[in-house]
Structures are given as structure tokens and as C-alpha cells.
């Protein structure tokens, strides 16, 4: 297993893009923002068995273009990987739209910052989570998880397929998930089922030390923890009544929500601690290098509910 080629997966709107942005501010690290096009990664004839080989080819191709031409292929906006792929302002209809000009293309890479033997991270939020059982033995895989209620709230605020309770990459490579979601009419219930699928995937496929918390990513972005973080150290229970009050979901969704939360309880059972974390993700969970890389509660953490 090549320890310099790493995979970062997560449910949409869980902080994976922010993590890429932070990793790209570290020396010796290059993090790619969703370079995989779901429809082109694996054809239906090839099947998922070739997933690890295809991913290895992606890593080799990316390193080759960096070495030979000083560029890399990734999803980008304005020639760079953003910290958030969505606009801050809310458009008509109550949703945030993707940044204008976000597309797949080549962007320049600072080879001097990378140096020799750099780490290359490929981030994906649909295809690779579905293929995680097949690639985890070939690549070091990590994930970022977020408070499920905050994640669902974010899903409903952006013009992304998860707003309708779908993930094209995940459903394309997991027919059982696609079949289950197709049988659910209510989009909110589809969302809960889909988020539960992500949680189960991560718990069943990844070791505890490879599961990172979005809330830790935010609150440890500076040299000291802000006051609002210190006040929220105890577990904030996410109950069915909170869901009903917040989103007015029908009572028949309670079983799906319970199923989702049963997995999230495993995720918040003490495995997500920044202490003792090894590898290139440890600086991101402890302290961001330099004032420009500092993440403050006012920027991203004000909506991050505590669930530890």
C-alpha cells in the first residue's frame, strides 16, 4: 500500500472541501477536489472490481502531470480549489448555488511547495464511498463526519442532488441503495436513508483513527478554542422531537431517522478525538499553519452543532 496516495471520502456537505482547502496550505500535500467524474470512472461493462486499478491510474496520471507540466486535473473554481463550493448568498427559492465557473479542468501546482515525496489526496463524496469496500485495502482511506442534523440542514440549503435525497455516484455503484431510494416518495425521508447509508459505510469500512469530525476541524482551526466551543463540550442529544420541530418531517420518517442515528451514535462514541491522530490530517485537526489558514467560528463553525 502506497502511504503517499490517500483517499478522503465523506457525505456531501460534511466539510471535505474545506479539508482539501486546508490540506493544500500545508507543505508537501496536494489535495484534489472531486477529480472523479462518476459517469466516466467505471463503465457498466467494467464493473466495480476494477475500482482500485482505476484509482491507482488516477493517482499516477495526476502525479505525472504535476511532474511534467506543473498542473493537475480537478474540480475547481477560478483556477483554485475553494473552501466552500457554494455561494454564501441565498438565491430565490432558499438555496445556495454552486460557485460560478466551477468545473473540471487543470489548475497550476506549486511544485516547490510540494517538494519530493509529497502526499496526494483524492477527495470524493459519492463514487468512492460506494466503492470503499473495494479500495480500502489498496489505499489509506479517511472520512469526515458531521452532526447528522446539521448535515441534513445543509443538504436542504444547496442545489445539489442530496437536496432531493439522491447521490448519483453512490447509487450508480450500489444498486441496493438505488433501489431503496427509488421506493421512497418523500425527499426528506430519502435524505435520512441516504445519510444513514454514508454513516454505515464509514463505520463498517474504516478504522476509528481514520474517521475525523467536522466539528474538530472547525474548533481546532486556531491556536485556542473559542468560548462557544468550550460551552458545548457535553453531548447534544439529537432526538426525533428535534427533527419534527425543525423540519416538520412526518411521523412515518421516525424509523428511518432512528436507523440513521443508531449509526451516528457509534460515530460520536469517543472515536473522534484529535489526540494521537497520526498522518497528514493531524495538522488540520490541531492547528492550521499561518493566519491565512485559520478557520474561525464566524467563518464556518457557527453552524456546527456539538455532538460529542
Protein Blocks (a to p, Z undefined) as FASTA:
>chain_A
ZZkbccddddehiopmmmmmmmmmpghiacdehkbcfklmpcfklopmlmmmmmmmmmmm
mmmmmmmnopacdddeehiacfbfcdfbdcehiiacddehiacddddddfklnogoiacd
dddfklmmmmmmmmmmmpccddddddfklmmmmmmmcccfklnopafklmmmmmklmmmm
mmpmblklmmmmmmmmmmmmmmmmpcfklpccfklmmmmmpmbdcfklmmmmbccdddfk
lmmmmnopafklmmmmmmmmmmmmmmmnopacfehpacjklmmmmocghjklpccfklmm
mmmccfZZ
